[in-house]
Amino acid sequence: MDAFLNDLKHSARMFLQTPGFTIAAIGALALGIATNTAIFSVVSAVLLRPFAYTDPERIVMFQNVLQQGGLGGTASPTEFSLWRQQTEAFQDVSAYAFAVANLTGEVLPEQVQAMRVSADFLGLCGAKALHGRTFTGEDDLPNAPKRVVLAYAFWQQHFAGDPDVIGRGMTLSGERHEIVGVVGSNLRNGQIAETISGGGDVIIAEPPDVYIPFQLDPNSAEHGHYFNVAGRLKPGITVAAANGRLQASYSEYLRKWPDDIRLRVGFRVQPLQDAIVDGVRNPLLILLLLDKPISQKTDY
């Protein structure tokens, strides 16, 4: 104990004699700890923590199989229309896209995290309405009235948990929306993946504050890829069987849309966790490994 106290006193004298070195050492140590904590938090959320959805092993992401190899995760309205018709293998096939909306009409304008979703998405995630309701098929039709469902944390922060919020209006990106529901705190959609168009890279988005109906036209002839699609395997359907059915539908798609010429050779699905982990596992593990020497250096 005496030796430890002597070492501590000696270290304190040295630090006081060289304040510049002391500040740099403490800063490096703090940076190393913060970096370790941040990276491990992401690794835990993506690679280790179970997904907070009902029967997550049955949730799949729809993808394009590319000619040059690999998978493309974004979808078009014409693809989504075909995929949601594959009712023999799938249910709750849902389009979703993360966005930012400008909330005005409050004390101060602010940007909020929004998620545009088709009618079945909240059901796919197992979300229950704490107050009011979630979206219906009518809400999701083109030109339907603008409606919004609030995430639990946003409801608590902006409306003080008032259950009478249902039926009120809020202005998002210049458009008035009617609040029709509040979802419970068990819905944590920060875990669901957003695939970036072009390279198939996957990001983990910020949890949304509000949910807005996508209102895609089921008769759209648009082939642009700008959102993601997830769904649930029907009971008793394996991923292999679902992929066989989905690949068979690719010929049907080409017959209907011969003008949609893309560098792909088919459609497939991948379990949600595999789709997310495959996209970010190696970068996260590399960051975690690269961070260890930094932490070790700060010990000296």
C-alpha positions as CSV (number, residue, x, y, z in Angstrom):
1,M,0.0,0.0,0.0
2,D,2.8,2.4,0.9
3,A,4.5,1.7,-2.5
4,F,1.2,2.5,-4.3
5,L,0.8,5.8,-2.4
6,N,4.4,6.7,-3.2
7,D,3.9,6.0,-6.9
8,L,0.7,8.0,-6.8
9,K,2.4,11.0,-5.2
10,H,5.3,10.8,-7.7
11,S,2.9,10.7,-10.6
12,A,1.0,13.7,-9.2
13,R,4.2,15.7,-8.9
14,M,5.2,14.8,-12.5
15,F,1.8,15.8,-13.8
16,L,1.9,19.1,-12.0
17,Q,5.4,19.9,-13.3
18,T,4.3,19.2,-16.9
19,P,0.7,20.4,-17.2
20,G,0.7,20.3,-21.1
21,F,1.6,16.6,-21.1
22,T,-1.0,16.0,-18.4
23,I,-3.8,17.5,-20.4
24,A,-2.7,15.6,-23.5
25,A,-2.5,12.3,-21.6
26,I,-5.9,12.8,-20.0
27,G,-7.4,13.8,-23.4
28,A,-6.0,10.8,-25.1
29,L,-7.3,8.5,-22.4
30,A,-10.7,10.0,-22.5
31,L,-10.8,9.8,-26.3
32,G,-9.8,6.1,-26.2
33,I,-12.4,5.3,-23.6
34,A,-15.1,7.2,-25.5
35,T,-14.2,5.5,-28.8
36,N,-14.2,2.0,-27.3
37,T,-17.6,2.7,-25.7
38,A,-19.1,4.0,-28.9
39,I,-17.9,1.2,-31.1
40,F,-18.9,-1.5,-28.6
41,S,-22.3,0.0,-28.3
42,V,-22.8,-0.2,-32.1
43,V,-21.4,-3.8,-32.2
44,S,-23.7,-4.8,-29.3
45,A,-26.8,-3.3,-31.0
46,V,-26.1,-4.8,-34.4
47,L,-24.3,-8.1,-33.8
48,L,-25.2,-9.2,-30.3
49,R,-28.5,-7.8,-29.1
50,P,-31.7,-9.8,-30.2
51,F,-34.0,-7.9,-32.5
52,A,-36.9,-6.3,-30.8
53,Y,-39.6,-7.7,-33.2
54,T,-42.1,-10.5,-33.0
55,D,-40.6,-13.7,-34.5
56,P,-37.7,-11.8,-35.9
57,E,-36.3,-14.9,-37.6
58,R,-39.3,-14.9,-40.0
59,I,-38.8,-11.2,-41.1
60,V,-37.0,-11.0,-44.4
61,M,-35.7,-8.2,-46.6
62,F,-36.4,-8.3,-50.4
63,Q,-33.5,-7.8,-52.7
64,N,-32.4,-7.8,-56.3
65,V,-29.8,-10.4,-57.4
66,L,-27.2,-8.5,-59.5
67,Q,-25.4,-9.7,-62.6
68,Q,-22.0,-8.8,-61.3
69,G,-22.7,-10.6,-58.0
70,G,-24.0,-9.3,-54.8
71,L,-27.4,-8.0,-53.8
72,G,-29.2,-4.7,-54.3
73,G,-31.4,-3.9,-51.4
74,T,-33.5,-0.9,-52.7
75,A,-36.8,-1.4,-54.5
76,S,-39.1,0.3,-57.0
77,P,-42.9,0.7,-56.9
78,T,-43.3,-1.8,-59.7
79,E,-41.2,-4.4,-57.8
80,F,-43.0,-3.8,-54.6
81,S,-46.4,-4.2,-56.3
82,L,-45.3,-7.7,-57.6
83,W,-43.7,-8.8,-54.3
84,R,-46.7,-8.0,-52.2
85,Q,-48.8,-10.3,-54.5
86,Q,-46.7,-13.3,-53.5
87,T,-49.2,-14.2,-50.8
88,E,-48.4,-17.9,-50.9
89,A,-45.1,-17.3,-49.2
90,F,-45.2,-13.9,-47.6
91,Q,-47.4,-11.7,-45.4
92,D,-47.1,-8.1,-44.2
93,V,-44.9,-7.1,-47.2
94,S,-44.1,-3.5,-46.4
95,A,-42.2,-0.6,-48.0
96,Y,-40.3,1.8,-45.8
97,A,-37.8,4.7,-46.1
98,F,-36.2,6.9,-43.5
99,A,-36.5,10.6,-43.9
100,V,-36.3,13.9,-42.1
101,A,-39.3,16.2,-41.7
102,N,-39.5,19.8,-40.6
103,L,-41.8,20.2,-37.6
104,T,-43.4,23.7,-37.5
105,G,-46.1,25.4,-35.6
106,E,-44.5,24.5,-32.2
107,V,-42.5,26.9,-30.0
108,L,-39.5,26.5,-32.3
109,P,-39.2,24.8,-35.7
110,E,-37.1,21.6,-35.6
111,Q,-36.2,18.6,-37.7
112,V,-37.6,15.3,-36.6
113,Q,-36.7,11.7,-37.8
114,A,-39.5,10.4,-39.9
115,M,-40.2,7.0,-41.4
116,R,-42.5,6.6,-44.4
117,V,-44.1,3.2,-44.2
118,S,-46.8,1.3,-46.1
119,A,-49.9,0.2,-44.2
120,D,-48.6,-3.2,-43.0
121,F,-45.3,-2.1,-41.7
122,L,-46.2,-1.5,-38.0
123,G,-48.0,-4.8,-37.9
124,L,-44.9,-6.5,-39.4
125,C,-42.8,-5.1,-36.5
126,G,-45.4,-6.2,-34.0
127,A,-46.3,-2.7,-33.0
128,K,-49.4,-2.1,-30.9
129,A,-51.2,1.2,-30.6
130,L,-50.9,2.6,-27.1
131,H,-53.5,5.2,-27.9
132,G,-55.6,5.5,-31.1
133,R,-54.6,3.2,-33.9
134,T,-52.0,2.4,-36.5
135,F,-52.4,2.8,-40.3
136,T,-55.1,1.2,-42.4
137,G,-55.1,0.4,-46.1
138,E,-57.2,3.5,-46.7
139,D,-54.6,5.7,-45.0
140,D,-52.0,4.4,-47.5
141,L,-53.9,5.1,-50.7
142,P,-52.6,7.9,-53.0
143,N,-54.1,11.3,-52.2
144,A,-55.6,10.0,-48.9
145,P,-55.7,12.5,-46.0
146,K,-52.4,13.1,-44.3
147,R,-52.1,11.2,-41.1
148,V,-49.2,10.4,-38.6
149,V,-48.5,7.9,-35.8
150,L,-46.2,9.1,-33.0
151,A,-43.3,7.1,-31.5
152,Y,-43.5,6.8,-27.8
153,A,-40.5,8.9,-26.9
154,F,-41.5,11.7,-29.2
155,W,-45.0,11.7,-27.7
156,Q,-43.6,11.9,-24.2
157,Q,-41.3,14.7,-25.1
158,H,-43.6,16.9,-27.2
159,F,-47.0,16.1,-25.8
160,A,-46.1,15.2,-22.2
161,G,-47.7,11.8,-22.6
162,D,-51.2,13.3,-23.1
163,P,-53.6,10.6,-24.2
164,D,-55.9,13.2,-25.7
165,V,-53.4,13.9,-28.5
166,I,-55.4,11.7,-30.8
167,G,-57.2,13.8,-33.4
168,R,-54.9,16.8,-33.1
169,G,-53.0,18.2,-36.0
170,M,-49.2,18.8,-36.5
171,T,-47.4,20.3,-39.5
172,L,-44.7,18.3,-41.0
173,S,-42.7,19.7,-44.0
174,G,-45.4,22.2,-44.6
175,E,-48.3,19.7,-44.7
176,R,-50.9,19.4,-41.9
177,H,-51.2,15.8,-40.5
178,E,-53.8,14.3,-38.2
179,I,-52.4,12.4,-35.3
180,V,-54.2,9.0,-35.3
181,G,-52.1,6.9,-32.9
182,V,-49.2,6.5,-30.5
183,V,-47.1,3.3,-30.6
184,G,-45.7,1.7,-27.4
185,S,-42.1,2.0,-26.2
186,N,-41.4,-1.6,-27.2
187,L,-41.1,-0.6,-30.9
188,R,-37.4,0.3,-31.5
189,N,-37.0,0.7,-35.2
190,G,-33.4,1.9,-34.9
191,Q,-32.5,-1.8,-35.5
192,I,-34.1,-2.1,-38.9
193,A,-31.8,-1.6,-41.8
194,E,-31.8,0.9,-44.6
195,T,-29.9,-0.2,-47.7
196,I,-28.4,2.6,-49.6
197,S,-29.1,2.6,-53.3
198,G,-26.1,1.9,-55.5
199,G,-23.7,-0.1,-53.5
200,G,-25.9,-2.3,-51.3
201,D,-24.3,-0.7,-48.2
202,V,-26.3,-1.0,-45.0
203,I,-26.8,1.6,-42.4
204,I,-28.5,1.5,-39.0
205,A,-30.8,4.6,-39.0
206,E,-31.9,6.8,-36.1
207,P,-35.1,5.6,-34.4
208,P,-38.0,7.5,-36.0
209,D,-40.0,10.2,-34.1
210,V,-43.0,9.9,-36.4
211,Y,-44.5,7.4,-38.9
212,I,-46.1,8.6,-42.1
213,P,-48.1,6.5,-44.6
214,F,-46.1,5.9,-47.8
215,Q,-49.1,6.2,-50.1
216,L,-47.5,4.5,-53.0
217,D,-49.7,4.1,-56.1
218,P,-50.4,0.3,-56.6
219,N,-50.7,0.9,-60.3
220,S,-47.5,2.9,-60.6
221,A,-45.2,2.2,-63.6
222,E,-42.2,3.9,-61.9
223,H,-39.0,1.8,-61.8
224,G,-36.8,4.1,-59.7
225,H,-35.3,2.5,-56.6
226,Y,-35.7,4.7,-53.5
227,F,-37.0,2.6,-50.6
228,N,-36.6,-0.8,-48.9
229,V,-39.0,-3.7,-48.6
230,A,-39.4,-6.2,-45.7
231,G,-42.0,-8.9,-45.1
232,R,-42.7,-11.9,-43.0
233,L,-42.5,-15.6,-44.1
234,K,-45.8,-17.3,-43.7
235,P,-45.8,-20.2,-41.1
236,G,-44.2,-23.3,-42.5
237,I,-42.4,-21.5,-45.4
238,T,-38.6,-21.7,-45.4
239,V,-36.3,-19.1,-46.8
240,A,-35.4,-21.5,-49.6
241,A,-39.0,-22.1,-50.6
242,A,-39.7,-18.4,-50.5
243,N,-36.8,-17.7,-52.7
244,G,-37.9,-20.3,-55.2
245,R,-41.3,-18.7,-55.4
246,L,-39.9,-15.2,-55.7
247,Q,-37.4,-16.2,-58.4
248,A,-40.2,-17.8,-60.4
249,S,-42.1,-14.4,-60.2
250,Y,-39.1,-12.7,-61.9
251,S,-40.1,-14.0,-65.3
252,E,-43.6,-12.6,-64.7
253,Y,-42.1,-9.3,-63.8
254,L,-40.0,-9.1,-67.1
255,R,-43.1,-9.9,-69.1
256,K,-45.1,-7.1,-67.5
257,W,-42.2,-4.6,-67.5
258,P,-39.9,-5.3,-70.4
259,D,-38.8,-1.7,-70.4
260,D,-37.2,-2.1,-66.9
261,I,-33.7,-3.0,-68.0
262,R,-31.4,-3.4,-65.1
263,L,-28.2,-5.3,-64.3
264,R,-29.9,-8.0,-62.3
265,V,-30.8,-11.7,-62.8
266,G,-33.6,-12.2,-60.3
267,F,-35.2,-11.5,-56.9
268,R,-34.6,-13.1,-53.5
269,V,-35.1,-12.5,-49.8
270,Q,-32.7,-12.7,-46.9
271,P,-33.5,-12.9,-43.2
272,L,-33.4,-9.5,-41.7
273,Q,-30.6,-10.1,-39.2
274,D,-28.4,-11.7,-42.0
275,A,-29.1,-8.8,-44.3
276,I,-28.0,-6.3,-41.6
277,V,-25.1,-8.3,-40.2
278,D,-23.6,-9.2,-43.6
279,G,-23.6,-5.5,-44.5
280,V,-21.8,-4.2,-41.5
281,R,-20.2,-7.1,-39.7
282,N,-16.7,-6.8,-41.2
283,P,-16.5,-3.0,-40.9
284,L,-17.6,-3.1,-37.3
285,L,-15.2,-5.9,-36.3
286,I,-12.3,-4.1,-38.1
287,L,-13.1,-0.9,-36.2
288,L,-13.3,-2.8,-32.9
289,L,-9.9,-4.5,-33.6
290,L,-8.3,-1.3,-34.8
291,D,-9.5,0.5,-31.7
292,K,-7.6,-1.9,-29.3
293,P,-4.1,-0.6,-30.0
294,I,-5.3,3.0,-29.5
295,S,-6.7,2.1,-26.1
296,Q,-3.4,0.3,-25.2
297,K,-1.3,3.3,-26.2
298,T,-3.3,5.5,-23.9
299,D,-2.3,3.4,-21.0
300,Y,1.3,4.6,-21.1
